C-alpha cells in the first residue's frame, strides 16, 4: 500500500492555501481554486513556477518560495490528520500489509508535518520529492516506483491512495492500481484513470478489504 501525504493522510491542503494567500496578499493577487487544482500533487518548485507564471507575479519562483516556506513552517506545527486516516493505517497494519508514503514534499517538510503523529511509525518506508533516487516528480512514476522497490513489492501488486490528478497519473504510469480520495471541489472527471473514487477513508477501507482483495 502506497499513500500520498497531503490531503490523504494529513489535512494540509487548507494550510497550503492559507500560506499561499499570505504571500499573494503582498501583490494584490488571489489564489483561486482553478490554479490550486493545477498545482495539486506537484513539487514545490513546479507549483511555484506555475503560480508565478499564471498570476504574472514580479518575483521568481525561488523568491516566492522564500516568502512561502516561513508561512508554512508556522502552520505545519499542528497539522491535523485526515478523518479516518489513522484508523485505516492501523487496520492495514493489523493485517501485516506493507505500507509506504510517497510524497512530493521534501524530507524537511515531511518531518515537520508528521512529527505530531506517532502512527507514522507504521510506515516501513517514506519517499519524498528530494530523495536522491527520485529524478522526476508526479505525474512521473518515480516516487511510487522507488517506494515499491524499497518495500520489495512489484508495482502490479501495489495499491496507491491519491487525491490529485498528477498523483493518479503517476500511479498509473507506475503500473499500479489506484484509489482516488479527492478534494470535494475536484470534479470526478479529473480522476478518471482511478480504479475507484472514494469519498472517505471508510470507503477506502471497504474497497481494500473487499473488491481489491487487500
MIDOSE-1310 file (N, C-alpha, C; in nm, 2 decimals, decimal comma, always signed):
residues 214
xxxx	+0,08/-0,12/+0,00/+0,00/+0,00/+0,00/+0,09/+0,12/+0,00; +0,06/+0,21/-0,09/+0,13/+0,34/-0,10/+0,04/+0,45/-0,08; +0,07/+0,55/+0,00/-0,01/+0,66/+0,03/+0,06/+0,79/-0,01; -0,02/+0,88/-0,07/+0,02/+1,02/-0,08/+0,01/+1,08/+0,06
xxxx	+0,07/+1,19/+0,08/+0,06/+1,25/+0,22/-0,04/+1,36/+0,23; -0,02/+1,47/+0,15/-0,11/+1,59/+0,16/-0,25/+1,56/+0,11; -0,35/+1,58/+0,19/-0,49/+1,56/+0,15/-0,53/+1,42/+0,16; -0,44/+1,32/+0,19/-0,47/+1,18/+0,20/-0,45/+1,14/+0,35
xxxx	-0,33/+1,16/+0,40/-0,31/+1,12/+0,54/-0,32/+1,24/+0,63; -0,27/+1,36/+0,59/-0,28/+1,48/+0,67/-0,36/+1,59/+0,60; -0,44/+1,66/+0,68/-0,53/+1,77/+0,62/-0,45/+1,90/+0,60; -0,35/+1,89/+0,51/-0,27/+2,00/+0,49/-0,32/+2,10/+0,38
xxxx	-0,41/+2,06/+0,30/-0,45/+2,14/+0,18/-0,50/+2,28/+0,23; -0,58/+2,30/+0,33/-0,62/+2,43/+0,37/-0,50/+2,51/+0,42; -0,40/+2,45/+0,47/-0,28/+2,52/+0,52/-0,20/+2,57/+0,40; -0,18/+2,49/+0,29/-0,12/+2,54/+0,17/-0,19/+2,66/+0,12
xxxx	-0,32/+2,66/+0,12/-0,40/+2,77/+0,07/-0,37/+2,90/+0,15; -0,37/+2,88/+0,29/-0,35/+3,00/+0,37/-0,21/+3,06/+0,35; -0,11/+2,97/+0,35/+0,03/+3,02/+0,33/+0,04/+3,09/+0,19; -0,02/+3,03/+0,09/-0,01/+3,09/-0,04/-0,07/+3,23/-0,05
xxxx	-0,19/+3,23/+0,01/-0,26/+3,36/+0,01/-0,19/+3,47/+0,09; -0,12/+3,43/+0,20/-0,05/+3,52/+0,28/+0,06/+3,59/+0,20; +0,12/+3,51/+0,10/+0,23/+3,57/+0,02/+0,16/+3,66/-0,09; +0,05/+3,61/-0,15/-0,01/+3,68/-0,26/-0,07/+3,81/-0,22
xxxx	-0,11/+3,82/-0,09/-0,17/+3,94/-0,04/-0,07/+4,06/-0,06; +0,06/+4,03/-0,06/+0,16/+4,13/-0,08/+0,15/+4,19/-0,22; +0,09/+4,12/-0,32/+0,09/+4,16/-0,46/-0,05/+4,18/-0,51; -0,15/+4,18/-0,42/-0,29/+4,20/-0,45/-0,35/+4,10/-0,54
xxxx	-0,30/+3,97/-0,53/-0,35/+3,86/-0,61/-0,43/+3,77/-0,52; -0,51/+3,68/-0,59/-0,60/+3,59/-0,52/-0,56/+3,45/-0,57; -0,56/+3,35/-0,47/-0,53/+3,21/-0,50/-0,66/+3,14/-0,53; -0,70/+3,13/-0,65/-0,83/+3,07/-0,69/-0,82/+2,92/-0,70
xxxx	-0,93/+2,85/-0,69/-0,93/+2,70/-0,70/-0,88/+2,65/-0,83; -0,91/+2,72/-0,94/-0,87/+2,68/-1,07/-0,72/+2,66/-1,08; -0,64/+2,75/-1,01/-0,50/+2,75/-1,01/-0,45/+2,64/-0,91; -0,51/+2,63/-0,79/-0,47/+2,53/-0,70/-0,49/+2,39/-0,75
xxxx	-0,60/+2,37/-0,83/-0,63/+2,24/-0,89/-0,51/+2,20/-0,97; -0,46/+2,29/-1,05/-0,35/+2,25/-1,14/-0,22/+2,23/-1,07; -0,21/+2,28/-0,94/-0,08/+2,27/-0,87/-0,08/+2,14/-0,78; -0,20/+2,08/-0,76/-0,21/+1,97/-0,67/-0,12/+1,85/-0,71
xxxx	-0,05/+1,80/-0,61/+0,04/+1,69/-0,64/+0,18/+1,72/-0,69; +0,20/+1,84/-0,73/+0,33/+1,88/-0,79/+0,43/+1,92/-0,69; +0,56/+1,92/-0,73/+0,66/+1,96/-0,63/+0,65/+2,10/-0,60; +0,72/+2,15/-0,49/+0,72/+2,29/-0,45/+0,76/+2,38/-0,57
xxxx	+0,87/+2,35/-0,63/+0,93/+2,44/-0,73/+0,84/+2,44/-0,86; +0,78/+2,32/-0,89/+0,69/+2,32/-1,01/+0,57/+2,40/-0,98; +0,51/+2,38/-0,86/+0,39/+2,46/-0,83/+0,42/+2,61/-0,82; +0,54/+2,65/-0,77/+0,57/+2,79/-0,76/+0,59/+2,85/-0,90
xxxx	+0,65/+2,77/-0,99/+0,67/+2,82/-1,12/+0,54/+2,84/-1,19; +0,45/+2,75/-1,17/+0,31/+2,76/-1,23/+0,24/+2,88/-1,18; +0,24/+2,90/-1,04/+0,17/+3,01/-0,98/+0,23/+3,15/-1,02; +0,36/+3,16/-1,02/+0,42/+3,29/-1,06/+0,39/+3,32/-1,20
xxxx	+0,39/+3,22/-1,29/+0,36/+3,25/-1,43/+0,21/+3,28/-1,45; +0,13/+3,20/-1,39/-0,02/+3,22/-1,41/-0,06/+3,36/-1,36; -0,01/+3,40/-1,25/-0,05/+3,53/-1,19/+0,03/+3,64/-1,23; +0,14/+3,62/-1,31/+0,22/+3,73/-1,35/+0,29/+3,80/-1,24
xxxx	+0,33/+3,73/-1,13/+0,39/+3,79/-1,02/+0,53/+3,85/-1,06; +0,57/+3,96/-0,99/+0,70/+4,03/-1,03/+0,82/+3,97/-0,95; +0,81/+3,84/-0,92/+0,92/+3,77/-0,85/+0,94/+3,63/-0,92; +1,06/+3,57/-0,89/+1,08/+3,44/-0,94/+1,02/+3,33/-0,85
xxxx	+1,02/+3,21/-0,90/+0,96/+3,10/-0,82/+1,05/+3,08/-0,69; +1,18/+3,10/-0,70/+1,26/+3,09/-0,58/+1,23/+3,19/-0,48; +1,21/+3,32/-0,53/+1,18/+3,42/-0,44/+1,04/+3,40/-0,37; +0,95/+3,35/-0,45/+0,82/+3,31/-0,39/+0,83/+3,21/-0,28
xxxx	+0,91/+3,11/-0,31/+0,92/+3,00/-0,20/+0,99/+3,05/-0,08; +1,08/+3,15/-0,09/+1,15/+3,21/+0,02/+1,05/+3,28/+0,11; +0,94/+3,34/+0,06/+0,84/+3,40/+0,13/+0,74/+3,30/+0,19; +0,71/+3,20/+0,11/+0,61/+3,10/+0,13/+0,65/+3,00/+0,25
xxxx	+0,77/+2,96/+0,25/+0,81/+2,85/+0,34/+0,80/+2,89/+0,49; +0,84/+3,01/+0,53/+0,82/+3,05/+0,67/+0,67/+3,05/+0,71; +0,58/+3,08/+0,62/+0,44/+3,08/+0,65/+0,40/+2,93/+0,67; +0,45/+2,84/+0,59/+0,41/+2,70/+0,61/+0,47/+2,65/+0,74
xxxx	+0,59/+2,68/+0,77/+0,65/+2,63/+0,89/+0,57/+2,66/+1,02; +0,52/+2,78/+1,02/+0,43/+2,81/+1,14/+0,30/+2,73/+1,14; +0,24/+2,71/+1,03/+0,11/+2,65/+1,02/+0,12/+2,49/+1,04; +0,24/+2,43/+0,99/+0,25/+2,29/+0,99/+0,28/+2,23/+1,13
xxxx	+0,30/+2,31/+1,23/+0,34/+2,26/+1,36/+0,23/+2,18/+1,42; +0,11/+2,20/+1,39/+0,00/+2,12/+1,45/-0,11/+2,08/+1,34; -0,06/+2,03/+1,23/-0,15/+2,00/+1,12/-0,22/+1,87/+1,16; -0,36/+1,87/+1,14/-0,44/+1,75/+1,18/-0,43/+1,64/+1,08
xxxx	-0,47/+1,52/+1,12/-0,48/+1,41/+1,03/-0,61/+1,42/+0,96; -0,62/+1,36/+0,84/-0,74/+1,35/+0,77/-0,83/+1,25/+0,85; -0,96/+1,28/+0,85/-1,05/+1,20/+0,93/-1,05/+1,05/+0,88; -1,02/+0,96/+0,97/-1,02/+0,82/+0,93/-0,89/+0,77/+0,89
xxxx	-0,79/+0,86/+0,87/-0,66/+0,81/+0,81/-0,59/+0,72/+0,91; -0,58/+0,76/+1,04/-0,51/+0,68/+1,13/-0,57/+0,54/+1,15; -0,70/+0,54/+1,15/-0,77/+0,41/+1,17/-0,75/+0,32/+1,05; -0,75/+0,38/+0,93/-0,72/+0,30/+0,81/-0,58/+0,24/+0,82
xxxx	-0,48/+0,32/+0,85/-0,34/+0,27/+0,86/-0,33/+0,16/+0,97; -0,40/+0,18/+1,08/-0,40/+0,08/+1,19/-0,46/-0,05/+1,14; -0,57/-0,04/+1,07/-0,63/-0,16/+1,02/-0,55/-0,24/+0,92; -0,48/-0,17/+0,83/-0,38/-0,23/+0,74/-0,27/-0,29/+0,81
xxxx	-0,21/-0,22/+0,91/-0,10/-0,27/+0,99/-0,14/-0,40/+1,06; -0,27/-0,41/+1,11/-0,31/-0,53/+1,18/-0,32/-0,65/+1,09; -0,33/-0,62/+0,95/-0,33/-0,73/+0,86/-0,19/-0,75/+0,80; -0,09/-0,69/+0,86/+0,05/-0,70/+0,81/+0,07/-0,66/+0,67
xxxx	+0,00/-0,56/+0,63/+0,01/-0,50/+0,49/+0,13/-0,41/+0,49; +0,22/-0,43/+0,40/+0,34/-0,34/+0,39/+0,29/-0,20/+0,34; +0,34/-0,09/+0,40/+0,29/+0,04/+0,37/+0,41/+0,14/+0,35; +0,39/+0,23/+0,26/+0,49/+0,34/+0,24/+0,42/+0,47/+0,21
xxxx	+0,48/+0,58/+0,24/+0,44/+0,71/+0,20/+0,52/+0,75/+0,07; +0,45/+0,80/-0,03/+0,51/+0,86/-0,15/+0,47/+1,00/-0,17; +0,55/+1,10/-0,14/+0,50/+1,24/-0,14/+0,60/+1,32/-0,22; +0,55/+1,43/-0,28/+0,63/+1,53/-0,35/+0,70/+1,62/-0,25
xxxx	+0,65/+1,62/-0,12/+0,71/+1,71/-0,02/+0,85/+1,67/+0,00; +0,93/+1,77/+0,04/+1,07/+1,75/+0,07/+1,08/+1,69/+0,21; +1,19/+1,62/+0,24/+1,20/+1,55/+0,37/+1,18/+1,64/+0,49; +1,24/+1,76/+0,48/+1,22/+1,85/+0,60/+1,08/+1,88/+0,63
xxxx	+1,00/+1,91/+0,52/+0,86/+1,94/+0,55/+0,78/+1,81/+0,59; +0,82/+1,70/+0,53/+0,75/+1,57/+0,58/+0,77/+1,56/+0,73; +0,90/+1,57/+0,78/+0,92/+1,55/+0,92/+0,84/+1,65/+1,00; +0,84/+1,78/+0,96/+0,76/+1,88/+1,03/+0,62/+1,85/+1,04
xxxx	+0,56/+1,80/+0,93/+0,41/+1,77/+0,93/+0,38/+1,65/+1,00; +0,46/+1,55/+1,00/+0,43/+1,42/+1,06/+0,47/+1,41/+1,20; +0,55/+1,50/+1,25/+0,61/+1,49/+1,39/+0,50/+1,47/+1,50; +0,38/+1,54/+1,49/+0,28/+1,52/+1,60/+0,21/+1,39/+1,59
xxxx	+0,23/+1,31/+1,49/+0,15/+1,19/+1,46/+0,24/+1,06/+1,47; +0,24/+1,00/+1,59/+0,32/+0,88/+1,61/+0,29/+0,76/+1,53; +0,16/+0,76/+1,47/+0,12/+0,65/+1,39/+0,19/+0,64/+1,26; +0,27/+0,74/+1,22/+0,35/+0,73/+1,10/+0,46/+0,63/+1,12
xxxx	+0,49/+0,58/+1,24/+0,59/+0,48/+1,26/+0,54/+0,34/+1,19; +0,42/+0,33/+1,16/+0,37/+0,21/+1,10/+0,41/+0,20/+0,95; +0,46/+0,31/+0,89/+0,50/+0,30/+0,75/+0,65/+0,25/+0,75; +0,67/+0,15/+0,66/+0,80/+0,09/+0,65/+0,90/+0,18/+0,58
xxxx	+0,84/+0,26/+0,48/+0,93/+0,35/+0,40/+0,86/+0,48/+0,38; +0,94/+0,59/+0,36/+0,88/+0,72/+0,32/+0,98/+0,77/+0,21; +0,92/+0,80/+0,09/+0,99/+0,85/-0,02/+0,94/+0,99/-0,05; +1,03/+1,09/-0,04/+1,00/+1,23/-0,06/+1,05/+1,28/-0,19
xxxx	+1,00/+1,40/-0,22/+1,04/+1,45/-0,36/+1,19/+1,48/-0,37; +1,26/+1,50/-0,26/+1,40/+1,53/-0,27/+1,49/+1,41/-0,25; +1,43/+1,29/-0,25/+1,50/+1,16/-0,24/+1,60/+1,15/-0,36; +1,72/+1,11/-0,33/+1,82/+1,10/-0,44/+1,78/+1,01/-0,55
xxxx	+1,69/+0,91/-0,53/+1,65/+0,82/-0,63/+1,53/+0,87/-0,72; +1,48/+0,99/-0,68/+1,36/+1,05/-0,75/+1,42/+1,15/-0,84; +1,41/+1,12/-0,97/+1,46/+1,22/-1,07/+1,36/+1,30/-1,14; +1,23/+1,26/-1,12/+1,12/+1,34/-1,18/+1,00/+1,33/-1,08
xxxx	+0,92/+1,44/-1,07/+0,81/+1,45/-0,98/+0,68/+1,40/-1,04; +0,58/+1,37/-0,96/+0,45/+1,34/-1,01/+0,41/+1,45/-1,11; +0,35/+1,41/-1,23/+0,29/+1,28/-1,26/+0,39/+1,17/-1,31; +0,52/+1,20/-1,31/+0,61/+1,09/-1,33/+0,60/+0,98/-1,22
xxxx	+0,63/+0,86/-1,25/+0,61/+0,75/-1,16/+0,72/+0,73/-1,06; +0,83/+0,81/-1,06/+0,95/+0,78/-0,98/+0,92/+0,76/-0,84; +0,84/+0,84/-0,77/+0,83/+0,83/-0,63/+0,76/+0,70/-0,59; +0,66/+0,66/-0,66/+0,59/+0,53/-0,63/+0,68/+0,41/-0,67
xxxx	+0,75/+0,42/-0,78/+0,83/+0,30/-0,81/+0,95/+0,29/-0,71; +1,00/+0,40/-0,66/+1,10/+0,39/-0,56/+1,05/+0,33/-0,43; +0,93/+0,37/-0,39/+0,87/+0,32/-0,27/+0,84/+0,17/-0,28; +0,79/+0,13/-0,40/+0,76/-0,01/-0,41/+0,88/-0,10/-0,41
xxxx	+0,99/-0,05/-0,47/+1,12/-0,12/-0,47/+1,17/-0,14/-0,33; +1,16/-0,03/-0,25/+1,21/-0,04/-0,11/+1,12/-0,13/-0,02; +1,00/-0,14/-0,06/+0,91/-0,24/+0,01/+0,93/-0,38/-0,03; +1,00/-0,40/-0,15/+1,02/-0,53/-0,20/+0,89/-0,59/-0,26
xxxx	+0,81/-0,50/-0,32/+0,68/-0,54/-0,38/+0,67/-0,49/-0,53; +0,63/-0,58/-0,61/+0,61/-0,55/-0,75/+0,51/-0,44/-0,77; +0,53/-0,35/-0,87/+0,43/-0,24/-0,89/+0,29/-0,29/-0,92; +0,28/-0,40/-0,99/+0,14/-0,45/-1,02/+0,07/-0,50/-0,89
xxxx	+0,14/-0,52/-0,79/+0,08/-0,57/-0,66/+0,05/-0,45/-0,57; +0,08/-0,33/-0,61/+0,06/-0,21/-0,52/-0,07/-0,14/-0,55; -0,13/-0,09/-0,44/-0,24/+0,00/-0,45/-0,20/+0,13/-0,39; -0,23/+0,24/-0,47/-0,20/+0,37/-0,43/-0,32/+0,45/-0,39
xxxx	-0,31/+0,53/-0,28/-0,42/+0,62/-0,24/-0,38/+0,76/-0,27; -0,45/+0,83/-0,36/-0,41/+0,96/-0,41/-0,53/+1,05/-0,41; -0,50/+1,18/-0,40/-0,61/+1,28/-0,41/-0,60/+1,38/-0,53; -0,49/+1,37/-0,61/-0,47/+1,47/-0,71/-0,46/+1,40/-0,85
xxxx	-0,49/+1,47/-0,95/-0,48/+1,42/-1,09/-0,34/+1,38/-1,12; -0,24/+1,46/-1,08/-0,10/+1,43/-1,10/-0,06/+1,30/-1,03; -0,11/+1,28/-0,91/-0,08/+1,16/-0,83/-0,14/+1,03/-0,89; -0,27/+1,05/-0,94/-0,33/+0,93/-1,00/-0,26/+0,89/-1,13
xxxx	-0,22/+0,99/-1,21/-0,14/+0,97/-1,33/-0,01/+0,90/-1,30; +0,06/+0,95/-1,19/+0,19/+0,89/-1,15/+0,17/+0,74/-1,12; +0,06/+0,71/-1,04/+0,04/+0,57/-1,00/+0,01/+0,48/-1,13; -0,07/+0,53/-1,22/-0,10/+0,46/-1,34/+0,03/+0,44/-1,42
xxxx	+0,11/+0,54/-1,43/+0,24/+0,52/-1,51/+0,33/+0,42/-1,44; +0,32/+0,40/-1,31/+0,40/+0,31/-1,24/+0,34/+0,17/-1,25; +0,22/+0,15/-1,32/+0,16/+0,02/-1,33/+0,09/-0,03/-1,21; +0,04/+0,06/-1,13/-0,02/+0,03/-1,00/-0,17/+0,06/-1,01
xxxx	-0,25/-0,01/-0,92/-0,39/+0,02/-0,90/-0,40/+0,15/-0,81; -0,50/+0,22/-0,83/-0,51/+0,35/-0,76/-0,66/+0,38/-0,72; -0,67/+0,42/-0,59/-0,79/+0,47/-0,54/-0,78/+0,62/-0,52; -0,87/+0,69/-0,58/-0,87/+0,84/-0,56/-0,96/+0,88/-0,44
xxxx	-0,90/+0,97/-0,36/-0,97/+1,02/-0,25/-0,97/+1,18/-0,26; -1,05/+1,23/-0,35/-1,03/+1,37/-0,40/-1,08/+1,47/-0,30; -1,03/+1,60/-0,31/-1,10/+1,71/-0,25/-1,24/+1,72/-0,31; -1,34/+1,75/-0,22/-1,48/+1,76/-0,27/-1,50/+1,86/-0,39
xxxx	-1,41/+1,96/-0,40/-1,42/+2,06/-0,51/-1,37/+2,01/-0,64; -1,30/+1,89/-0,64/-1,24/+1,84/-0,76/-1,34/+1,75/-0,83; -1,36/+1,78/-0,96/-1,46/+1,71/-1,04/-1,41/+1,56/-1,06; -1,50/+1,47/-1,06/-1,46/+1,33/-1,08/-1,39/+1,30/-1,21
xxxx	-1,42/+1,38/-1,32/-1,36/+1,36/-1,45/-1,21/+1,38/-1,45; -1,16/+1,46/-1,35/-1,02/+1,48/-1,34/-0,94/+1,36/-1,29; -1,02/+1,26/-1,24/-0,95/+1,14/-1,18/-1,00/+1,02/-1,25; -1,03/+1,03/-1,38/-1,10/+0,92/-1,45/-1,01/+0,79/-1,46
xxxx	-0,88/+0,81/-1,44/-0,79/+0,69/-1,46/-0,79/+0,61/-1,33; -0,85/+0,65/-1,22/-0,85/+0,58/-1,10/-0,94/+0,45/-1,11; -0,90/+0,35/-1,03/-0,99/+0,23/-1,03/-1,12/+0,26/-0,95; -1,11/+0,34/-0,85/-1,22/+0,38/-0,77/-1,20/+0,52/-0,72
xxxx	-1,32/+0,59/-0,71/-1,32/+0,72/-0,65/-1,39/+0,71/-0,52; -1,32/+0,73/-0,41/-1,38/+0,72/-0,27/-1,41/+0,85/-0,21; -1,50/+0,86/-0,12/-1,54/+0,98/-0,06/-1,49/+1,00/+0,09; -1,44/+0,89/+0,14/-1,39/+0,89/+0,28/-1,29/+0,77/+0,30
xxxx	-1,22/+0,78/+0,41/-1,13/+0,67/+0,44/-1,21/+0,54/+0,47; -1,33/+0,55/+0,52/-1,41/+0,43/+0,54/-1,44/+0,37/+0,40; -1,47/+0,45/+0,30/-1,49/+0,39/+0,17/-1,37/+0,32/+0,12; -1,25/+0,38/+0,14/-1,13/+0,32/+0,10/-1,11/+0,19/+0,17
xxxx	-1,13/+0,18/+0,30/-1,11/+0,06/+0,37/-1,21/-0,05/+0,32; -1,33/-0,02/+0,30/-1,42/-0,12/+0,25/-1,38/-0,18/+0,11; -1,33/-0,09/+0,03/-1,28/-0,13/-0,10/-1,16/-0,22/-0,09; -1,07/-0,18/-0,01/-0,94/-0,26/+0,01/-0,97/-0,40/+0,06
xxxx	-1,06/-0,41/+0,16/-1,09/-0,53/+0,22/-1,19/-0,62/+0,15; -1,24/-0,57/+0,04/-1,33/-0,65/-0,04/-1,30/-0,65/-0,19; -1,33/-0,55/-0,26/-1,32/-0,55/-0,41/-1,18/-0,57/-0,45; -1,08/-0,50/-0,39/-0,94/-0,51/-0,43/-0,87/-0,62/-0,36
xx	-0,93/-0,69/-0,26/-0,87/-0,80/-0,20/-0,74/-0,78/-0,13; -0,73/-0,66/-0,06/-0,61/-0,64/+0,02/-0,62/-0,70/+0,15
